[in-house]
Amino acid sequence: MAGLRLGPLLRHVDWDTGGSATIWIEADRPCTAEVRCADGSGGSTRTFQITGHHYALIPVTGLTAGTVTAYEVLLDGVPVWPEPGGRFPPSTIAAPAAGGGPGRPEPGGTEPGLRITFGSCRQAAPPAGRRGPHGADALDTLAARLAAEPSQTRPDLLLLLGDQVYADQLSKETRRWLAARRDLRETPGAQVADYEEYTRLYDESWGDPEIRWLLSTVPSLHVFDDHDVIDDWNTSAAWQAEMRATPWWPERVLSGLMSYWVYQHLGNLSPAELAADPVYAAVRATPDGTDALRAFAAAAEADPASVRWSYRRDFGRTRLLMVDTRAARVLAEDGRAMLDPAEQRWLRENALSGHGGYDHLLIGSSLPWLMPPLIHDAETWNAALCRGERGERWARIGEDLRRRADLEHWAAFPASFAALSDLIEEVGTGPKAPATVAVLSGDVHHAYVAEPLIPSTARVFQLTCSPVHNSIHTLVKWGFRLGWSRLGRWLGRGFSRHGRTGRPPLSWRRTAGPWFGNQLMTLTLTGREARLRLDQARSPGPGARLVTVLDRRLTGAAE
């Protein structure tokens, strides 16, 4: 009898009609995977196989717009979810109202708004009964609160902005599991080496009972960052050449891309996009799709421009553009770009398509656009050194520093920073401007709100929230504080003079934060209004709780 190994994860929900959704599962053998909803809707599909693992992305049709319905998962006709005697509320699908209204009613009958909870950088929570090194897990704590208090307003969407798994920083339990599988004295040591080891990371992260329930009932959209593959992934051409010459790297990067496609990317796609996806068709057309998926991953690694990991979602009058800031890079020092030309065109076209037809533009970028000014100037200076502005010796120093200090955000790609800034100003200016343009990011292990000083019609924000469950060294924390300070701005001007980079094409200011800790941001969009909340996970006693440290309007009169 088939069993449920991982999932279910509620992924795509149709915001145009409210009539369909997709649910991802992993089974322990080939089978027919089925979803049955309490309102009579549902769907089924056969699993596909990758390296001996069996997956399905189940299409659910016939949902009633504007309603919430419980569902169960069956494998070969046998119910496997919810688990018998489970302690969590039923898993549900909230079908949006036709035209983009949320499916879950607001408490007290207040006007509904789109609620998006986001963050990045989540190390798996330790097993029950063991305290981990990173404190309370913000996502786990959110799940526990929603499960214990069904009246709590749930997010309409989770945005997971990178580092959903850490292939290079493993838990004690996973290191022991690896040691039983292979000799950790051989490369890559206590890091993930192949696809099977990646499956262990997802089991550990998504098998957590609270997380498993949360992901079964709140839709999620994902994008990768470096640790999903390896720290500093694609930081420079020199880094890439060195890694490609390393014997264990080809298997690592192919396995990272393959597992990301299976566990995260597929669920980002709409049913129409899935139907048109040749890789998905090839994987499902054969009893074992491993070779087809491996060929796709190899092509993606050899020629990143041949693949698009970025995607667009419209939620009524809110547009979300999730941007690949890792695999789509141009790394040649004389033409470095965060996005290759095709990816830059895609971003521009999707930001301007239907301009005037949306109230909010959200750009999901795992890496922040607006950073602490000192760090921005240091990254721009470093990019100048590495391309030879101060000679060969300084170029070598710059490359070493780039890797040691993770100098690889938008500022490290000056032309791309300018292009994104120009695009945001263009979108946010004039009679067709939305109410807000916000770049949603993580990566930097602290949270803050920054606003550019540009003459736009829209309110423009950098909203950064990280980590969900990780930690930060005290020296790095003080480095970020210095980066935001007046002294930091003065020091940054010194970097600019030495690198002959000039000043940034725009100025910005921090308007909230910084905050350090495990945290989540929630953006609520109602009409042309926007509200932001930041919750931190705290462990004052035996149990963790979420504490709201910011709750403010982003539009309209200040509170």
Secondary structure, 3 states (H helix, E strand, C coil): CCCEEEEEEEEEECCCCCCEEEEEEEECCCCEEEEEECCCCEEEEECEEECCEEEEEEEEECCCCCCEEEEEEEECCEEEECCCCCCCCCCEEECCECCCECCCCCHHHCCCCEEEEEECCECCCCCCCCCCCCCCCHHHHHHHHHHHCCCCCCCCEEEECCCCCCCCCCCHHHHHHHHCCCCCCCCCCCCCCCHHHHHHHHHHHHCCHHHHHHHHHCCEEECCCHHHCCCCCCCCHHHHHHHHCCCCHHHHHHHHHHHHHHHHHHHHCCHHHHHCCHHHHHHHCCCCCHHHHHHHHHHHHHCHHHCCCCEEEEECCEEEEEECCCCCCECCCCCCECCCHHHHHHHHHHHHCCCCCCCEEEEEECCCCCCCHHHHHHHHHHHHHHCCCCCHHHHHHHHHHHHHHCCCCHHHCHHHHHHHHHHHHHHCCCCCCCCEEEEEECCCCCEEEEEECCCCCCEEEEEECCCCECCCCHHHHHHHHHHHCHHHHHHHHHHHHHHCCCCCCCCEEEEEEEECCCEEEEEEEECCEEEEEEEEEECCCCCCEEEEEEEEECCCCCC
